[in-house]
């Protein structure tokens, strides 16, 4: 992972009709990639569609061209509110201003190391706020469970037992409800799902998506982020009426 100096400039061009004002001015000294690389051996949701890349044309024809296929939830990706909730916002209609936002990071690595089924609680969020300040409306909340370090080992990342039940950390429903009250734009995590691995009801998905919030799963390099102060750019693919889509997620460090 590289930390690259990042400079934001202003071009002397007319603003496009689709432009939206940012939630806050952005200044940064470096950029961190929060996206996992995509390749044929990468981890994916069991029963889902893995990433596959096929060479169609090679340099002997004058250029190289591939095609690839995957499920919309493979790799680092965004869940739109319409993923679970009929009639909610699809992936291409998420406001641009909600995709360039301040981020806070809740570090739960120690708790997740001791409990693979750990769920962030409302009390955990309150403890984080006591130490770091109240989470402001318009913020993206990211949970660092340390699971991103397992992504290169798909078996450990999925962490299924002999009954095919997955075990990885997530957000608890009470934490999700509190974050909706805080007015966050969305939540993110470095695991396969915002709900912990054994979940059968996907309560966090239902709470967040019903409230019109988006979610980011399979995030990378979270240890490089401060508890607060970073700005995240969520470059999600604008798939018309899509419910999920891959994204290049970048964090600008103050």
C-alpha positions in Angstrom: 0.0 0.0 0.0 1.3 3.5 -0.9 0.5 6.8 0.6 0.6 9.2 -2.3 0.7 13.0 -2.0 -2.7 14.3 -3.1 -3.4 17.8 -4.3 -6.9 19.1 -5.1 -7.0 21.8 -7.8 -9.7 23.8 -9.4 -10.1 23.8 -13.2 -11.4 26.9 -14.9 -14.3 25.0 -16.5 -18.0 25.5 -16.2 -19.6 23.2 -13.7 -21.6 20.4 -15.3 -25.4 20.4 -14.8 -25.2 17.3 -12.7 -22.7 18.8 -10.2 -23.6 18.9 -6.5 -22.0 20.9 -3.7 -19.7 19.0 -1.4 -20.8 18.6 2.2 -17.5 20.2 3.3 -14.4 21.7 1.7 -11.7 19.0 1.1 -7.9 19.4 1.7 -5.6 16.4 1.9 -1.9 15.4 2.1 -2.2 11.8 1.0 -4.5 9.2 -0.4 -5.1 5.6 0.7 -6.8 2.9 -1.5 -9.5 1.1 0.5 -10.2 -1.3 -2.4 -9.1 -4.9 -2.7 -7.6 -5.9 -6.1 -9.8 -8.0 -8.3 -8.5 -11.4 -9.5 -9.8 -14.9 -10.1 -8.7 -16.2 -6.7 -10.3 -13.5 -4.6 -12.8 -14.2 -1.8 -16.5 -14.0 -2.6 -19.8 -14.7 -0.9 -20.5 -18.5 -0.8 -22.9 -19.4 -3.6 -22.3 -16.1 -5.3 -20.6 -15.3 -8.6 -16.8 -15.2 -8.4 -14.6 -12.8 -10.4 -13.4 -14.4 -13.7 -11.3 -12.6 -16.3 -10.9 -14.0 -19.8 -8.5 -12.9 -22.5 -10.3 -12.1 -25.8 -7.7 -10.4 -27.9 -3.9 -10.3 -27.4 -1.1 -8.1 -28.6 -0.5 -10.1 -31.7 -3.7 -8.5 -33.0 -2.4 -5.0 -32.1 -4.0 -4.6 -28.6 -5.1 -6.6 -25.6 -8.7 -7.0 -24.5 -10.4 -8.9 -21.7 -13.9 -9.6 -20.6 -14.8 -10.3 -17.0 -17.8 -11.5 -15.0 -18.7 -11.4 -11.3 -21.6 -10.9 -9.0 -22.5 -7.4 -8.1 -21.5 -8.1 -4.5 -18.0 -9.5 -5.4 -15.0 -7.6 -4.1 -15.2 -4.1 -2.6 -18.7 -2.9 -3.4 -21.6 -0.7 -2.3 -25.1 -1.9 -1.3 -27.7 0.6 -2.5 -30.9 1.1 -0.3 -32.8 -0.8 -3.1 -30.7 -3.9 -2.4 -33.2 -5.0 0.3 -36.0 -2.4 0.1 -38.3 -2.3 -3.0 -38.7 1.3 -4.2 -35.7 2.6 -2.3 -32.8 4.4 -4.0 -30.9 2.3 -6.7 -27.1 2.5 -7.0 -27.1 5.0 -9.8 -29.2 7.5 -7.8 -27.2 7.8 -4.7 -26.5 11.6 -4.4 -23.0 12.6 -5.5 -22.5 14.6 -2.3 -23.1 11.4 -0.3 -20.1 9.8 -2.1 -17.5 12.3 -1.1 -17.8 12.5 2.7 -16.0 12.8 6.0 -15.3 9.4 7.6 -14.9 8.1 11.1 -13.3 4.8 11.9 -14.2 2.6 14.9 -11.4 0.2 15.7 -12.8 -3.1 16.9 -9.8 -5.3 16.1 -9.1 -6.4 19.6 -12.7 -7.4 20.2 -13.0 -9.2 16.9 -9.8 -11.0 17.6 -11.3 -12.5 20.7 -14.8 -13.2 19.1 -15.2 -14.0 15.4 -18.9 -13.3 15.8 -18.5 -9.9 17.5 -21.1 -7.3 16.8 -20.6 -3.6 17.3 -23.1 -2.4 19.9 -24.7 1.0 20.6 -22.6 1.0 23.8 -19.5 0.6 21.7 -20.5 3.5 19.5 -21.2 5.6 22.6 -17.8 4.7 24.0 -16.1 5.7 20.8 -18.0 9.0 20.8 -16.9 9.7 24.4 -13.3 9.4 23.3 -13.5 11.0 19.9 -16.6 13.2 19.8 -20.1 12.8 18.5 -20.5 11.3 15.0 -21.8 14.1 12.8 -24.7 13.9 10.3 -23.4 13.3 6.8 -20.6 11.0 7.9 -19.5 7.6 6.6 -18.9 5.3 9.6 -16.3 2.5 9.0 -15.8 -0.5 11.3 -12.2 -1.8 11.3 -12.4 -5.4 12.5 -9.0 -6.4 11.2 -10.6 -8.9 8.9 -9.2 -7.1 5.8 -5.8 -8.8 6.7 -7.5 -12.1 5.9 -8.7 -11.2 2.4 -5.7 -12.8 0.6 -6.7 -16.1 2.4 -10.3 -16.7 1.2 -10.9 -19.7 3.5 -9.9 -17.6 6.6 -11.9 -14.6 5.3 -15.1 -16.5 4.8 -14.3 -18.6 8.0 -17.1 -21.2 7.6 -17.4 -24.0 10.1 -18.1 -27.6 9.3 -21.9 -26.8 9.0 -21.1 -24.0 6.4 -22.0 -21.3 8.9 -19.7 -18.3 8.4 -18.0 -16.5 11.3 -16.9 -12.9 11.0 -17.7 -9.6 12.8 -20.3 -7.1 11.9 -22.6 -4.3 13.2 -25.3 -5.1 15.7 -28.9 -3.9 15.1 -28.7 -1.5 18.1 -25.6 0.2 16.7 -27.3 0.5 13.3 -30.3 2.2 14.8 -28.1 4.6 16.7 -26.2 5.5 13.5 -29.4 6.1 11.7 -30.4 8.5 14.5 -27.0 10.2 14.0 -27.9 10.9 10.3 -24.9 9.1 8.8 -24.9 8.7 5.0 -23.8 5.1 5.3 -21.6 2.5 7.0 -18.7 0.3 5.8 -16.7 -2.7 7.0 -13.8 -5.0 6.1 -15.8 -8.2 6.0 -18.2 -9.9 3.6 -21.3 -8.4 5.2 -22.3 -5.6 7.5 -24.2 -8.2 9.5 -22.0 -10.7 11.3 -21.3 -14.1 9.7 -24.0 -16.3 11.4 -26.8 -13.7 10.8 -30.0 -15.2 9.3 -32.2 -12.0 9.5 -29.7 -9.4 8.2 -31.1 -6.9 10.7 -28.4 -4.3 10.1 -29.0 -4.4 6.3 -32.7 -3.9 6.8 -32.3 -1.0 9.3 -29.7 0.9 7.3 -31.2 0.3 3.8 -34.7 1.1 4.9 -33.4 4.4 6.2 -32.0 5.2 2.8 -28.3 4.7 3.8 -25.7 2.9 1.7 -23.2 0.3 2.8 -19.7 -0.7 1.7 -18.4 -4.2 2.2 -15.0 -5.8 1.8 -13.0 -2.7 2.5 -9.1 -2.8 2.6 -6.2 -1.0 4.3 -8.3 0.4 7.2 -5.3 0.5 9.6 -4.0 3.5 7.6 -7.0 5.6 8.5 -7.3 7.9 11.6 -10.3 7.7 13.9 -11.6 10.9 12.3 -10.5 13.5 9.9 -10.3 11.5 6.6 -12.5 12.2 3.6 -13.7 9.2 1.6 -14.5 9.1 -2.1 -16.8 6.3 -3.1 -16.4 5.7 -6.8 -19.3 3.3 -7.2 -20.3 2.2 -10.7 -23.5 3.9 -11.8 -25.3 0.8 -12.9 -28.9 1.9 -13.9 -31.3 0.5 -11.4 -28.6 -1.6 -9.8 -28.9 -2.8 -6.3 -25.2 -3.3 -5.7 -22.0 -2.4 -7.6 -18.2 -2.5 -7.3 -16.5 0.7 -6.3 -13.0 2.1 -6.1 -12.9 3.6 -2.6 -10.3 6.2 -1.8 -9.5 7.9 1.5 -8.0 11.4 1.6 -5.9 11.9 4.7 -5.7 15.3 6.5 
